[in-house]
Amino acid sequence: MLSGRPFRFTQAVEVRFRDLDALGHVNNAVYLTYFESARMAWWLHVTHRSDLRQMDMILARAEVDFRSPASYAEVLDVGVRCASIGRSSFTLEQAITERRTRRLVAEARKVLVHYDYAAGRSTPLSPELRGQLLDQDPDAVGSRGQKE
């Protein structure tokens, strides 16, 4: 599903007992929380912000492929990278791997829209934000398939 490029940003997550389902592995819905936490940390890192109240993106699409189960007390690394940049949106790729074995646990693609919450509508990505995205992930491509 994802390109073979390495992730320049990762966040560690330790699987907690409350994350498990009746079968003893991480419940599918919990992966979305792992992806979300890493995505928010990535956004603050990329934009050099420290306050979530400055959030100006909204999740428009989430696609997840589950590859192998995760279990209690495993340490997972959640990678985040920008894959492509459009006019007012960008696509992220994410992967969760088990730290010790590097086993692929799950992969995701997300579409985020630059959003003005006060106006209730999407807005074009600013040149500054495009630059921040490309500084973090220089291999991200534009909506026409070429680097911006």
C-alpha positions, -999 to +999 in steps of 0.1 A: +000+000+000+027+025+010+058+036-008+091+022+004+104+056+016+115+058+053+096+077+078+113+109+091+088+112+119+078+084+143+061+083+176+063+053+201+031+038+216+030+011+242+000-013+239-021-010+271-044-035+285-074-013+278-065-014+240-072-051+238-103-069+226-117-102+238-092-121+217-063-104+234-050-083+206-054-046+199-089-038+188-092-024+152-107+009+164-077+016+187-054+017+157-072+049+146-063+064+179-026+054+175-026+069+140-044+101+153-020+107+182+010+104+159-006+125+132-012+153+158+023+151+171+036+152+135+015+183+127+028+202+157+063+192+148+059+202+111+042+235+118+064+244+148+033+249+169+027+239+205-010+245+209-037+222+195-061+252+195-041+264+164-054+233+145-062+242+110-067+208+094-095+183+094-095+146+085-115+139+054-106+103+047-090+074+065-080+041+049-064+013+071-049-020+062-044-044+091-013-065+086-006-084+118-020-083+154-004-063+182-004-076+218-002-063+253+030-045+263+044-044+228+061-011+218+049+001+185+064+028+163+039+049+144+054+066+113+039+096+096+049+112+063+033+135+037+029+116+004+013+143-018+002+179-016-028+194-034-044+229-035-062+227-001-054+191+010-026+167+015-023+129+018-004+113+047+010+078+048+013+061+081+026+027+093+027+010+126+056-015+132+064-035+163+097-020+176+117-052+184+110-073+153+100-044+129+069-065+120+044-044+101+012-042+121-009-017+101-007+009+073-029+039+066-035+066+041-052+098+053-065+128+034-063+160+055-079+193+044-066+227+054-097+241+072-109+273+086-131+263+115-145+298+121-157+300+085-166+263+083-148+257+050-116+245+034-089+270+024-059+267+001-026+257+017-004+287+022+030+289+007+045+288+042+026+256+050+036+240+017+072+248+026+068+233+060+054+201+046+081+198+020+108+206+046+097+176+066+090+153+036+109+166+005+097+136-016+060+146-013+045+152-047+020+177-060-015+169-071-002+165-107+023+138-097+054+160-096+073+176-067+059+210-058 
